[in-house]
């Protein structure tokens, strides 16, 4: 994230040909946003924070899934 001014930041979301090709929907404080992927866009800080937290949660979920699968394989082999 790059700072633009006090109210917005510039972000660029990953774009690919699979799951991450459509704009990202974000809802914050009763406002909705569709964030384009693959290009730099300016978004309100609170929108950027929601996206950042969501990405961190996705990473933690993936880690826990891998850890659980590994534990299961160890117990059942």
HTML snippet that shows the backbone in 3Dmol.js (N, CA, C, O; Angstrom):
<script src="https://3Dmol.org/build/3Dmol-min.js"></script>
<div id="view" style="width:600px;height:400px;position:relative"></div>
<script>
const pdb = `
ATOM      1  N   UNK A   1       0.830  -1.172   0.000  1.00  0.00           N
ATOM      2  CA  UNK A   1       0.000   0.000   0.000  1.00  0.00           C
ATOM      3  C   UNK A   1       0.879   1.242   0.000  1.00  0.00           C
ATOM      4  O   UNK A   1       1.824   1.330   0.784  1.00  0.00           O
ATOM      5  N   UNK A   2       0.591   2.165  -0.837  1.00  0.00           N
ATOM      6  CA  UNK A   2       1.300   3.433  -0.887  1.00  0.00           C
ATOM      7  C   UNK A   2       0.372   4.551  -0.450  1.00  0.00           C
ATOM      8  O   UNK A   2      -0.773   4.614  -0.897  1.00  0.00           O
ATOM      9  N   UNK A   3       0.851   5.442   0.427  1.00  0.00           N
ATOM     10  CA  UNK A   3       0.014   6.546   0.891  1.00  0.00           C
ATOM     11  C   UNK A   3      -0.167   7.569  -0.226  1.00  0.00           C
ATOM     12  O   UNK A   3       0.792   7.905  -0.922  1.00  0.00           O
ATOM     13  N   UNK A   4      -1.393   8.066  -0.401  1.00  0.00           N
ATOM     14  CA  UNK A   4      -1.695   9.117  -1.365  1.00  0.00           C
ATOM     15  C   UNK A   4      -1.955  10.419  -0.621  1.00  0.00           C
ATOM     16  O   UNK A   4      -1.304  11.427  -0.898  1.00  0.00           O
ATOM     17  N   UNK A   5      -2.883  10.417   0.306  1.00  0.00           N
ATOM     18  CA  UNK A   5      -3.130  11.547   1.190  1.00  0.00           C
ATOM     19  C   UNK A   5      -3.667  10.992   2.499  1.00  0.00           C
ATOM     20  O   UNK A   5      -3.585   9.787   2.736  1.00  0.00           O
ATOM     21  N   UNK A   6      -4.209  11.840   3.343  1.00  0.00           N
ATOM     22  CA  UNK A   6      -4.678  11.381   4.649  1.00  0.00           C
ATOM     23  C   UNK A   6      -5.884  10.464   4.568  1.00  0.00           C
ATOM     24  O   UNK A   6      -6.134   9.691   5.493  1.00  0.00           O
ATOM     25  N   UNK A   7      -6.630  10.534   3.485  1.00  0.00           N
ATOM     26  CA  UNK A   7      -7.881   9.791   3.405  1.00  0.00           C
ATOM     27  C   UNK A   7      -7.824   8.557   2.512  1.00  0.00           C
ATOM     28  O   UNK A   7      -8.653   7.660   2.663  1.00  0.00           O
ATOM     29  N   UNK A   8      -6.877   8.486   1.595  1.00  0.00           N
ATOM     30  CA  UNK A   8      -6.825   7.371   0.657  1.00  0.00           C
ATOM     31  C   UNK A   8      -5.430   6.762   0.589  1.00  0.00           C
ATOM     32  O   UNK A   8      -4.440   7.388   0.970  1.00  0.00           O
ATOM     33  N   UNK A   9      -5.375   5.544   0.103  1.00  0.00           N
ATOM     34  CA  UNK A   9      -4.112   4.872  -0.187  1.00  0.00           C
ATOM     35  C   UNK A   9      -4.222   4.235  -1.562  1.00  0.00           C
ATOM     36  O   UNK A   9      -5.320   3.943  -2.035  1.00  0.00           O
ATOM     37  N   UNK A  10      -3.101   4.025  -2.188  1.00  0.00           N
ATOM     38  CA  UNK A  10      -3.071   3.394  -3.508  1.00  0.00           C
ATOM     39  C   UNK A  10      -2.723   1.923  -3.327  1.00  0.00           C
ATOM     40  O   UNK A  10      -1.744   1.579  -2.664  1.00  0.00           O
ATOM     41  N   UNK A  11      -3.543   1.057  -3.928  1.00  0.00           N
ATOM     42  CA  UNK A  11      -3.316  -0.387  -3.839  1.00  0.00           C
ATOM     43  C   UNK A  11      -3.434  -1.008  -5.226  1.00  0.00           C
ATOM     44  O   UNK A  11      -3.997  -0.415  -6.146  1.00  0.00           O
ATOM     45  N   UNK A  12      -2.899  -2.199  -5.351  1.00  0.00           N
ATOM     46  CA  UNK A  12      -3.039  -2.978  -6.580  1.00  0.00           C
ATOM     47  C   UNK A  12      -3.330  -4.404  -6.179  1.00  0.00           C
ATOM     48  O   UNK A  12      -2.513  -5.056  -5.529  1.00  0.00           O
ATOM     49  N   UNK A  13      -4.498  -4.889  -6.567  1.00  0.00           N
ATOM     50  CA  UNK A  13      -4.900  -6.252  -6.254  1.00  0.00           C
ATOM     51  C   UNK A  13      -4.435  -7.205  -7.341  1.00  0.00           C
ATOM     52  O   UNK A  13      -4.405  -6.857  -8.522  1.00  0.00           O
ATOM     53  N   UNK A  14      -4.073  -8.410  -6.929  1.00  0.00           N
ATOM     54  CA  UNK A  14      -3.644  -9.435  -7.869  1.00  0.00           C
ATOM     55  C   UNK A  14      -4.782  -9.785  -8.837  1.00  0.00           C
ATOM     56  O   UNK A  14      -5.948  -9.864  -8.453  1.00  0.00           O
ATOM     57  N   UNK A  15      -4.411  -9.988 -10.078  1.00  0.00           N
ATOM     58  CA  UNK A  15      -5.368 -10.421 -11.089  1.00  0.00           C
ATOM     59  C   UNK A  15      -4.800 -11.649 -11.779  1.00  0.00           C
ATOM     60  O   UNK A  15      -3.627 -11.670 -12.153  1.00  0.00           O
ATOM     61  N   UNK A  16      -5.635 -12.679 -11.949  1.00  0.00           N
ATOM     62  CA  UNK A  16      -5.228 -13.859 -12.696  1.00  0.00           C
ATOM     63  C   UNK A  16      -6.421 -14.361 -13.496  1.00  0.00           C
ATOM     64  O   UNK A  16      -7.469 -13.716 -13.527  1.00  0.00           O
ATOM     65  N   UNK A  17      -6.267 -15.488 -14.130  1.00  0.00           N
ATOM     66  CA  UNK A  17      -7.346 -15.995 -14.984  1.00  0.00           C
ATOM     67  C   UNK A  17      -8.287 -16.940 -14.246  1.00  0.00           C
ATOM     68  O   UNK A  17      -9.210 -17.487 -14.849  1.00  0.00           O
ATOM     69  N   UNK A  18      -8.066 -17.136 -12.954  1.00  0.00           N
ATOM     70  CA  UNK A  18      -8.900 -18.052 -12.184  1.00  0.00           C
ATOM     71  C   UNK A  18      -9.864 -17.286 -11.286  1.00  0.00           C
ATOM     72  O   UNK A  18     -10.752 -16.585 -11.772  1.00  0.00           O
ATOM     73  N   UNK A  19      -9.685 -17.422  -9.984  1.00  0.00           N
ATOM     74  CA  UNK A  19     -10.590 -16.799  -9.024  1.00  0.00           C
ATOM     75  C   UNK A  19     -10.468 -15.285  -8.965  1.00  0.00           C
ATOM     76  O   UNK A  19     -11.445 -14.598  -8.667  1.00  0.00           O
ATOM     77  N   UNK A  20      -9.306 -14.767  -9.238  1.00  0.00           N
ATOM     78  CA  UNK A  20      -9.030 -13.353  -9.018  1.00  0.00           C
ATOM     79  C   UNK A  20      -9.053 -12.535 -10.305  1.00  0.00           C
ATOM     80  O   UNK A  20      -8.104 -11.812 -10.606  1.00  0.00           O
ATOM     81  N   UNK A  21     -10.136 -12.653 -11.056  1.00  0.00           N
ATOM     82  CA  UNK A  21     -10.228 -11.873 -12.292  1.00  0.00           C
ATOM     83  C   UNK A  21     -11.321 -10.811 -12.239  1.00  0.00           C
ATOM     84  O   UNK A  21     -11.265  -9.822 -12.969  1.00  0.00           O
ATOM     85  N   UNK A  22     -12.304 -11.013 -11.387  1.00  0.00           N
ATOM     86  CA  UNK A  22     -13.406 -10.061 -11.256  1.00  0.00           C
ATOM     87  C   UNK A  22     -13.048  -8.995 -10.226  1.00  0.00           C
ATOM     88  O   UNK A  22     -12.206  -9.236  -9.360  1.00  0.00           O
ATOM     89  N   UNK A  23     -13.670  -7.822 -10.304  1.00  0.00           N
ATOM     90  CA  UNK A  23     -13.436  -6.806  -9.267  1.00  0.00           C
ATOM     91  C   UNK A  23     -13.786  -7.355  -7.885  1.00  0.00           C
ATOM     92  O   UNK A  23     -14.658  -8.212  -7.746  1.00  0.00           O
ATOM     93  N   UNK A  24     -13.098  -6.850  -6.877  1.00  0.00           N
ATOM     94  CA  UNK A  24     -13.328  -7.274  -5.500  1.00  0.00           C
ATOM     95  C   UNK A  24     -14.416  -6.407  -4.884  1.00  0.00           C
ATOM     96  O   UNK A  24     -14.320  -5.180  -4.903  1.00  0.00           O
ATOM     97  N   UNK A  25     -15.443  -7.033  -4.342  1.00  0.00           N
ATOM     98  CA  UNK A  25     -16.494  -6.312  -3.634  1.00  0.00           C
ATOM     99  C   UNK A  25     -16.063  -6.104  -2.197  1.00  0.00           C
ATOM    100  O   UNK A  25     -15.632  -7.043  -1.527  1.00  0.00           O
ATOM    101  N   UNK A  26     -16.180  -4.865  -1.720  1.00  0.00           N
ATOM    102  CA  UNK A  26     -15.888  -4.545  -0.329  1.00  0.00           C
ATOM    103  C   UNK A  26     -17.022  -3.672   0.192  1.00  0.00           C
ATOM    104  O   UNK A  26     -17.411  -2.698  -0.453  1.00  0.00           O
ATOM    105  N   UNK A  27     -17.547  -4.021   1.352  1.00  0.00           N
ATOM    106  CA  UNK A  27     -18.564  -3.206   2.003  1.00  0.00           C
ATOM    107  C   UNK A  27     -18.043  -2.708   3.339  1.00  0.00           C
ATOM    108  O   UNK A  27     -17.617  -3.499   4.180  1.00  0.00           O
ATOM    109  N   UNK A  28     -18.079  -1.384   3.537  1.00  0.00           N
ATOM    110  CA  UNK A  28     -17.600  -0.782   4.768  1.00  0.00           C
ATOM    111  C   UNK A  28     -18.555   0.347   5.168  1.00  0.00           C
ATOM    112  O   UNK A  28     -18.841   1.244   4.374  1.00  0.00           O
ATOM    113  N   UNK A  29     -19.034   0.289   6.392  1.00  0.00           N
ATOM    114  CA  UNK A  29     -19.888   1.353   6.926  1.00  0.00           C
ATOM    115  C   UNK A  29     -21.045   1.715   5.996  1.00  0.00           C
ATOM    116  O   UNK A  29     -21.298   2.887   5.721  1.00  0.00           O
ATOM    117  N   UNK A  30     -21.724   0.701   5.530  1.00  0.00           N
ATOM    118  CA  UNK A  30     -22.911   0.881   4.688  1.00  0.00           C
ATOM    119  C   UNK A  30     -22.606   1.448   3.301  1.00  0.00           C
ATOM    120  O   UNK A  30     -23.518   1.902   2.609  1.00  0.00           O
ATOM    121  N   UNK A  31     -21.346   1.429   2.887  1.00  0.00           N
ATOM    122  CA  UNK A  31     -20.946   1.830   1.536  1.00  0.00           C
ATOM    123  C   UNK A  31     -20.348   0.616   0.844  1.00  0.00           C
ATOM    124  O   UNK A  31     -19.696  -0.214   1.478  1.00  0.00           O
ATOM    125  N   UNK A  32     -20.572   0.518  -0.453  1.00  0.00           N
ATOM    126  CA  UNK A  32     -20.016  -0.607  -1.200  1.00  0.00           C
ATOM    127  C   UNK A  32     -19.021  -0.107  -2.238  1.00  0.00           C
ATOM    128  O   UNK A  32     -19.152   0.989  -2.782  1.00  0.00           O
ATOM    129  N   UNK A  33     -18.031  -0.939  -2.490  1.00  0.00           N
ATOM    130  CA  UNK A  33     -16.967  -0.619  -3.439  1.00  0.00           C
ATOM    131  C   UNK A  33     -16.691  -1.852  -4.288  1.00  0.00           C
ATOM    132  O   UNK A  33     -16.726  -2.976  -3.787  1.00  0.00           O
ATOM    133  N   UNK A  34     -16.420  -1.646  -5.561  1.00  0.00           N
ATOM    134  CA  UNK A  34     -15.909  -2.690  -6.440  1.00  0.00           C
ATOM    135  C   UNK A  34     -14.507  -2.248  -6.841  1.00  0.00           C
ATOM    136  O   UNK A  34     -14.339  -1.258  -7.553  1.00  0.00           O
ATOM    137  N   UNK A  35     -13.508  -2.986  -6.382  1.00  0.00           N
ATOM    138  CA  UNK A  35     -12.117  -2.617  -6.581  1.00  0.00           C
ATOM    139  C   UNK A  35     -11.559  -3.396  -7.773  1.00  0.00           C
ATOM    140  O   UNK A  35     -11.535  -4.627  -7.766  1.00  0.00           O
ATOM    141  N   UNK A  36     -11.115  -2.670  -8.788  1.00  0.00           N
ATOM    142  CA  UNK A  36     -10.532  -3.290  -9.977  1.00  0.00           C
ATOM    143  C   UNK A  36      -9.255  -4.029  -9.614  1.00  0.00           C
ATOM    144  O   UNK A  36      -8.539  -3.647  -8.688  1.00  0.00           O
ATOM    145  N   UNK A  37      -8.985  -5.081 -10.353  1.00  0.00           N
ATOM    146  CA  UNK A  37      -7.772  -5.875 -10.139  1.00  0.00           C
ATOM    147  C   UNK A  37      -6.769  -5.612 -11.258  1.00  0.00           C
ATOM    148  O   UNK A  37      -7.142  -5.301 -12.389  1.00  0.00           O
ATOM    149  N   UNK A  38      -5.504  -5.742 -10.921  1.00  0.00           N
ATOM    150  CA  UNK A  38      -4.444  -5.633 -11.915  1.00  0.00           C
ATOM    151  C   UNK A  38      -4.042  -4.212 -12.265  1.00  0.00           C
ATOM    152  O   UNK A  38      -3.192  -4.009 -13.132  1.00  0.00           O
ATOM    153  N   UNK A  39      -4.634  -3.227 -11.613  1.00  0.00           N
ATOM    154  CA  UNK A  39      -4.290  -1.818 -11.842  1.00  0.00           C
ATOM    155  C   UNK A  39      -4.187  -1.109 -10.498  1.00  0.00           C
ATOM    156  O   UNK A  39      -4.806  -1.526  -9.518  1.00  0.00           O
ATOM    157  N   UNK A  40      -3.405  -0.037 -10.456  1.00  0.00           N
ATOM    158  CA  UNK A  40      -3.309   0.759  -9.238  1.00  0.00           C
ATOM    159  C   UNK A  40      -4.570   1.592  -9.085  1.00  0.00           C
ATOM    160  O   UNK A  40      -4.997   2.263 -10.025  1.00  0.00           O
ATOM    161  N   UNK A  41      -5.164   1.547  -7.900  1.00  0.00           N
ATOM    162  CA  UNK A  41      -6.368   2.328  -7.611  1.00  0.00           C
ATOM    163  C   UNK A  41      -6.225   3.001  -6.248  1.00  0.00           C
ATOM    164  O   UNK A  41      -5.558   2.483  -5.352  1.00  0.00           O
ATOM    165  N   UNK A  42      -6.859   4.158  -6.109  1.00  0.00           N
ATOM    166  CA  UNK A  42      -6.898   4.858  -4.832  1.00  0.00           C
ATOM    167  C   UNK A  42      -8.188   4.472  -4.114  1.00  0.00           C
ATOM    168  O   UNK A  42      -9.278   4.565  -4.678  1.00  0.00           O
ATOM    169  N   UNK A  43      -8.050   4.042  -2.877  1.00  0.00           N
ATOM    170  CA  UNK A  43      -9.214   3.649  -2.091  1.00  0.00           C
ATOM    171  C   UNK A  43      -9.128   4.313  -0.718  1.00  0.00           C
ATOM    172  O   UNK A  43      -8.040   4.664  -0.263  1.00  0.00           O
ATOM    173  N   UNK A  44     -10.275   4.486  -0.059  1.00  0.00           N
ATOM    174  CA  UNK A  44     -10.242   5.001   1.306  1.00  0.00           C
ATOM    175  C   UNK A  44      -9.424   4.083   2.216  1.00  0.00           C
ATOM    176  O   UNK A  44      -9.377   2.870   2.010  1.00  0.00           O
ATOM    177  N   UNK A  45      -8.787   4.672   3.216  1.00  0.00           N
ATOM    178  CA  UNK A  45      -7.949   3.888   4.132  1.00  0.00           C
ATOM    179  C   UNK A  45      -8.707   2.731   4.766  1.00  0.00           C
ATOM    180  O   UNK A  45      -8.173   1.629   4.891  1.00  0.00           O
ATOM    181  N   UNK A  46      -9.960   2.981   5.170  1.00  0.00           N
ATOM    182  CA  UNK A  46     -10.695   1.916   5.842  1.00  0.00           C
ATOM    183  C   UNK A  46     -10.987   0.750   4.898  1.00  0.00           C
ATOM    184  O   UNK A  46     -11.071  -0.393   5.347  1.00  0.00           O
ATOM    185  N   UNK A  47     -11.141   1.012   3.617  1.00  0.00           N
ATOM    186  CA  UNK A  47     -11.335  -0.057   2.631  1.00  0.00           C
ATOM    187  C   UNK A  47     -10.047  -0.864   2.494  1.00  0.00           C
ATOM    188  O   UNK A  47     -10.082  -2.094   2.450  1.00  0.00           O
ATOM    189  N   UNK A  48      -8.916  -0.170   2.426  1.00  0.00           N
ATOM    190  CA  UNK A  48      -7.622  -0.851   2.329  1.00  0.00           C
ATOM    191  C   UNK A  48      -7.378  -1.728   3.556  1.00  0.00           C
ATOM    192  O   UNK A  48      -6.838  -2.828   3.437  1.00  0.00           O
ATOM    193  N   UNK A  49      -7.774  -1.243   4.737  1.00  0.00           N
ATOM    194  CA  UNK A  49      -7.598  -2.035   5.956  1.00  0.00           C
ATOM    195  C   UNK A  49      -8.448  -3.300   5.918  1.00  0.00           C
ATOM    196  O   UNK A  49      -7.988  -4.367   6.324  1.00  0.00           O
ATOM    197  N   UNK A  50      -9.674  -3.190   5.438  1.00  0.00           N
ATOM    198  CA  UNK A  50     -10.539  -4.367   5.339  1.00  0.00           C
ATOM    199  C   UNK A  50      -9.919  -5.397   4.396  1.00  0.00           C
ATOM    200  O   UNK A  50      -9.902  -6.590   4.700  1.00  0.00           O
ATOM    201  N   UNK A  51      -9.410  -4.935   3.252  1.00  0.00           N
ATOM    202  CA  UNK A  51      -8.788  -5.840   2.280  1.00  0.00           C
ATOM    203  C   UNK A  51      -7.551  -6.496   2.894  1.00  0.00           C
ATOM    204  O   UNK A  51      -7.357  -7.706   2.770  1.00  0.00           O
ATOM    205  N   UNK A  52      -6.719  -5.696   3.555  1.00  0.00           N
ATOM    206  CA  UNK A  52      -5.500  -6.229   4.166  1.00  0.00           C
ATOM    207  C   UNK A  52      -5.830  -7.283   5.227  1.00  0.00           C
ATOM    208  O   UNK A  52      -5.192  -8.334   5.279  1.00  0.00           O
ATOM    209  N   UNK A  53      -6.810  -7.006   6.059  1.00  0.00           N
ATOM    210  CA  UNK A  53      -7.201  -7.972   7.092  1.00  0.00           C
ATOM    211  C   UNK A  53      -7.772  -9.243   6.480  1.00  0.00           C
ATOM    212  O   UNK A  53      -7.525 -10.343   6.974  1.00  0.00           O
ATOM    213  N   UNK A  54      -8.527  -9.091   5.417  1.00  0.00           N
ATOM    214  CA  UNK A  54      -9.094 -10.258   4.738  1.00  0.00           C
ATOM    215  C   UNK A  54      -7.993 -11.136   4.146  1.00  0.00           C
ATOM    216  O   UNK A  54      -8.046 -12.362   4.247  1.00  0.00           O
ATOM    217  N   UNK A  55      -6.997 -10.503   3.528  1.00  0.00           N
ATOM    218  CA  UNK A  55      -5.875 -11.261   2.959  1.00  0.00           C
ATOM    219  C   UNK A  55      -5.093 -11.982   4.047  1.00  0.00           C
ATOM    220  O   UNK A  55      -4.688 -13.130   3.865  1.00  0.00           O
ATOM    221  N   UNK A  56      -4.878 -11.312   5.183  1.00  0.00           N
ATOM    222  CA  UNK A  56      -4.180 -11.964   6.301  1.00  0.00           C
ATOM    223  C   UNK A  56      -4.979 -13.147   6.822  1.00  0.00           C
ATOM    224  O   UNK A  56      -4.412 -14.187   7.154  1.00  0.00           O
ATOM    225  N   UNK A  57      -6.290 -12.989   6.895  1.00  0.00           N
ATOM    226  CA  UNK A  57      -7.133 -14.092   7.370  1.00  0.00           C
ATOM    227  C   UNK A  57      -7.078 -15.267   6.398  1.00  0.00           C
ATOM    228  O   UNK A  57      -7.034 -16.423   6.820  1.00  0.00           O
ATOM    229  N   UNK A  58      -7.080 -14.971   5.090  1.00  0.00           N
ATOM    230  CA  UNK A  58      -6.944 -16.036   4.088  1.00  0.00           C
ATOM    231  C   UNK A  58      -5.639 -16.797   4.271  1.00  0.00           C
ATOM    232  O   UNK A  58      -5.614 -18.025   4.179  1.00  0.00           O
ATOM    233  N   UNK A  59      -4.549 -16.067   4.530  1.00  0.00           N
ATOM    234  CA  UNK A  59      -3.252 -16.710   4.750  1.00  0.00           C
ATOM    235  C   UNK A  59      -3.273 -17.597   5.988  1.00  0.00           C
ATOM    236  O   UNK A  59      -2.764 -18.717   5.962  1.00  0.00           O
ATOM    237  N   UNK A  60      -3.860 -17.099   7.070  1.00  0.00           N
ATOM    238  CA  UNK A  60      -3.949 -17.888   8.298  1.00  0.00           C
ATOM    239  C   UNK A  60      -4.815 -19.129   8.093  1.00  0.00           C
ATOM    240  O   UNK A  60      -4.494 -20.202   8.603  1.00  0.00           O
ATOM    241  N   UNK A  61      -5.898 -18.987   7.356  1.00  0.00           N
ATOM    242  CA  UNK A  61      -6.771 -20.130   7.077  1.00  0.00           C
ATOM    243  C   UNK A  61      -6.014 -21.189   6.284  1.00  0.00           C
ATOM    244  O   UNK A  61      -6.089 -22.377   6.600  1.00  0.00           O
ATOM    245  N   UNK A  62      -5.285 -20.762   5.257  1.00  0.00           N
ATOM    246  CA  UNK A  62      -4.508 -21.711   4.458  1.00  0.00           C
ATOM    247  C   UNK A  62      -3.470 -22.422   5.325  1.00  0.00           C
ATOM    248  O   UNK A  62      -3.269 -23.629   5.190  1.00  0.00           O
ATOM    249  N   UNK A  63      -2.815 -21.681   6.210  1.00  0.00           N
ATOM    250  CA  UNK A  63      -1.821 -22.277   7.107  1.00  0.00           C
ATOM    251  C   UNK A  63      -2.479 -23.316   8.011  1.00  0.00           C
ATOM    252  O   UNK A  63      -1.954 -24.418   8.171  1.00  0.00           O
ATOM    253  N   UNK A  64      -3.619 -22.978   8.601  1.00  0.00           N
ATOM    254  CA  UNK A  64      -4.293 -23.919   9.500  1.00  0.00           C
ATOM    255  C   UNK A  64      -4.781 -25.164   8.768  1.00  0.00           C
ATOM    256  O   UNK A  64      -4.745 -26.263   9.321  1.00  0.00           O
ATOM    257  N   UNK A  65      -5.230 -24.999   7.545  1.00  0.00           N
ATOM    258  CA  UNK A  65      -5.652 -26.161   6.747  1.00  0.00           C
ATOM    259  C   UNK A  65      -4.467 -27.086   6.511  1.00  0.00           C
ATOM    260  O   UNK A  65      -4.575 -28.298   6.695  1.00  0.00           O
ATOM    261  N   UNK A  66      -3.333 -26.514   6.103  1.00  0.00           N
ATOM    262  CA  UNK A  66      -2.132 -27.329   5.866  1.00  0.00           C
ATOM    263  C   UNK A  66      -1.691 -28.033   7.149  1.00  0.00           C
ATOM    264  O   UNK A  66      -1.333 -29.210   7.125  1.00  0.00           O
ATOM    265  N   UNK A  67      -1.721 -27.312   8.257  1.00  0.00           N
ATOM    266  CA  UNK A  67      -1.306 -27.877   9.533  1.00  0.00           C
ATOM    267  C   UNK A  67      -2.241 -29.024   9.949  1.00  0.00           C
ATOM    268  O   UNK A  67      -1.776 -30.064  10.417  1.00  0.00           O
ATOM    269  N   UNK A  68      -3.521 -28.838   9.784  1.00  0.00           N
ATOM    270  CA  UNK A  68      -4.502 -29.866  10.142  1.00  0.00           C
ATOM    271  C   UNK A  68      -4.346 -31.096   9.265  1.00  0.00           C
ATOM    272  O   UNK A  68      -4.414 -32.223   9.756  1.00  0.00           O
ATOM    273  N   UNK A  69      -4.137 -30.889   7.965  1.00  0.00           N
ATOM    274  CA  UNK A  69      -3.931 -32.020   7.057  1.00  0.00           C
ATOM    275  C   UNK A  69      -2.671 -32.784   7.419  1.00  0.00           C
ATOM    276  O   UNK A  69      -2.658 -34.015   7.394  1.00  0.00           O
ATOM    277  N   UNK A  70      -1.626 -32.070   7.751  1.00  0.00           N
ATOM    278  CA  UNK A  70      -0.369 -32.706   8.134  1.00  0.00           C
ATOM    279  C   UNK A  70      -0.552 -33.532   9.412  1.00  0.00           C
ATOM    280  O   UNK A  70      -0.084 -34.668   9.495  1.00  0.00           O
ATOM    281  N   UNK A  71      -1.230 -32.958  10.399  1.00  0.00           N
ATOM    282  CA  UNK A  71      -1.492 -33.691  11.647  1.00  0.00           C
ATOM    283  C   UNK A  71      -2.318 -34.937  11.379  1.00  0.00           C
ATOM    284  O   UNK A  71      -2.052 -35.996  11.949  1.00  0.00           O
ATOM    285  N   UNK A  72      -3.308 -34.821  10.524  1.00  0.00           N
ATOM    286  CA  UNK A  72      -4.173 -35.960  10.206  1.00  0.00           C
ATOM    287  C   UNK A  72      -3.379 -37.070   9.532  1.00  0.00           C
ATOM    288  O   UNK A  72      -3.547 -38.245   9.861  1.00  0.00           O
ATOM    289  N   UNK A  73      -2.507 -36.699   8.583  1.00  0.00           N
ATOM    290  CA  UNK A  73      -1.690 -37.708   7.892  1.00  0.00           C
ATOM    291  C   UNK A  73      -0.758 -38.419   8.863  1.00  0.00           C
ATOM    292  O   UNK A  73      -0.568 -39.632   8.768  1.00  0.00           O
ATOM    293  N   UNK A  74      -0.169 -37.663   9.806  1.00  0.00           N
ATOM    294  CA  UNK A  74       0.725 -38.262  10.787  1.00  0.00           C
ATOM    295  C   UNK A  74      -0.022 -39.259  11.676  1.00  0.00           C
ATOM    296  O   UNK A  74       0.499 -40.332  11.978  1.00  0.00           O
ATOM    297  N   UNK A  75      -1.221 -38.911  12.087  1.00  0.00           N
ATOM    298  CA  UNK A  75      -2.000 -39.764  12.983  1.00  0.00           C
ATOM    299  C   UNK A  75      -2.546 -40.994  12.263  1.00  0.00           C
ATOM    300  O   UNK A  75      -2.793 -42.019  12.898  1.00  0.00           O
ATOM    301  N   UNK A  76      -2.735 -40.906  10.971  1.00  0.00           N
ATOM    302  CA  UNK A  76      -3.370 -41.996  10.233  1.00  0.00           C
ATOM    303  C   UNK A  76      -2.432 -42.712   9.275  1.00  0.00           C
ATOM    304  O   UNK A  76      -2.880 -43.356   8.326  1.00  0.00           O
ATOM    305  N   UNK A  77      -1.148 -42.602   9.516  1.00  0.00           N
ATOM    306  CA  UNK A  77      -0.216 -43.344   8.641  1.00  0.00           C
ATOM    307  C   UNK A  77       0.521 -44.413   9.374  1.00  0.00           C
ATOM    308  O   UNK A  77       1.336 -45.120   8.781  1.00  0.00           O
TER     309      UNK A  77
END
`;
const viewer = $3Dmol.createViewer("view");
viewer.addModel(pdb, "pdb");
viewer.setStyle({}, {cartoon: {color: "spectrum"}});
viewer.zoomTo();
viewer.render();
</script>
